[in-house]
Amino acid sequence: MIRADDFVQDDFKVRVAVGNLLGPQSAVFRIWSPRGKSDVYASVRDIAGQIKISLHESGECNAGLTTEFAKQETAAVDVAGVHVTRVDGPV
């Protein structure tokens, strides 16, 4: 039996931007999902190591600092933690 997973070799990764080739353009967004998971992550490519959005299969959605950046910039993190926005359940 052939399964969809048999064809997936790597994580899913895509870069997206909108605009006009000769005019205004948005930032480049990086969207990715680890192999074998239904979680999806997104960030502006230039600051992907600092801030990201995560959409989890469980329905939990987060927007905030990455764990790595929070460890490096402890002054930027208060008692609320690294998440600026957190939503549990369907949106």
C-alpha positions as CSV (number, residue, x, y, z in Angstrom):
1,M,0.0,0.0,0.0
2,I,1.3,3.5,-0.9
3,R,0.8,6.2,1.6
4,A,1.1,10.0,1.2
5,D,4.0,9.9,3.7
6,D,6.0,7.7,1.3
7,F,6.5,10.7,-1.0
8,V,7.4,13.3,1.7
9,Q,11.2,13.5,2.1
10,D,11.7,16.8,3.9
11,D,9.9,19.5,5.9
12,F,7.4,21.6,3.9
13,K,8.9,25.1,3.3
14,V,7.6,28.0,1.1
15,R,8.4,31.7,0.8
16,V,5.6,34.1,-0.2
17,A,5.4,37.8,-1.0
18,V,2.9,40.0,-2.7
19,G,3.4,43.0,-4.8
20,N,4.5,44.2,-8.2
21,L,7.9,43.4,-9.7
22,L,8.5,47.0,-10.5
23,G,6.6,48.6,-7.6
24,P,5.8,48.1,-3.9
25,Q,6.3,44.7,-2.4
26,S,5.6,43.1,0.9
27,A,8.1,41.4,3.1
28,V,8.9,37.8,2.3
29,F,7.0,35.4,4.6
30,R,8.5,32.0,5.3
31,I,5.9,29.3,6.0
32,W,6.9,25.8,7.1
33,S,5.7,22.6,8.6
34,P,7.9,19.8,10.0
35,R,7.7,16.4,8.3
36,G,5.2,14.1,10.0
37,K,3.4,16.9,11.8
38,S,0.3,19.0,11.1
39,D,1.7,22.1,12.9
40,V,2.3,25.1,10.7
41,Y,4.7,28.0,11.4
42,A,5.1,31.4,9.7
43,S,7.4,34.4,10.1
44,V,8.7,37.3,8.1
45,R,11.9,35.9,6.7
46,D,14.2,38.7,7.9
47,I,13.2,38.1,11.5
48,A,12.3,34.4,11.5
49,G,14.7,33.7,14.3
50,Q,13.1,36.3,16.5
51,I,9.3,36.2,16.0
52,K,7.0,33.5,14.7
53,I,3.3,32.5,14.5
54,S,2.5,28.8,15.2
55,L,-0.8,27.0,14.3
56,H,-1.0,23.7,16.1
57,E,-3.1,20.6,15.2
58,S,-4.5,20.8,18.7
59,G,-6.2,24.1,17.8
60,E,-3.7,26.2,19.9
61,C,-2.4,29.2,18.0
62,N,0.5,31.4,19.2
63,A,2.2,34.6,18.1
64,G,5.4,35.8,19.8
65,L,9.1,35.5,20.3
66,T,11.0,32.4,19.5
67,T,12.4,30.4,22.4
68,E,15.9,31.0,21.1
69,F,15.5,34.8,20.9
70,A,13.8,34.9,24.3
71,K,16.8,33.2,25.9
72,Q,19.1,35.6,24.2
73,E,17.0,38.8,25.0
74,T,15.8,38.1,28.6
75,A,14.8,41.8,29.0
76,A,12.3,41.4,26.2
77,V,10.4,38.6,28.1
78,D,8.2,39.4,31.0
79,V,6.3,37.0,33.3
80,A,3.8,36.3,30.6
81,G,6.4,34.4,28.6
82,V,7.3,34.5,25.0
83,H,3.8,34.5,23.6
84,V,2.3,37.9,22.8
85,T,-1.0,36.3,21.6
86,R,-2.3,32.9,22.4
87,V,-5.6,31.3,21.3
88,D,-6.8,27.9,22.3
89,G,-9.4,26.1,20.1
90,P,-10.7,26.8,16.6
91,V,-10.5,30.3,15.3
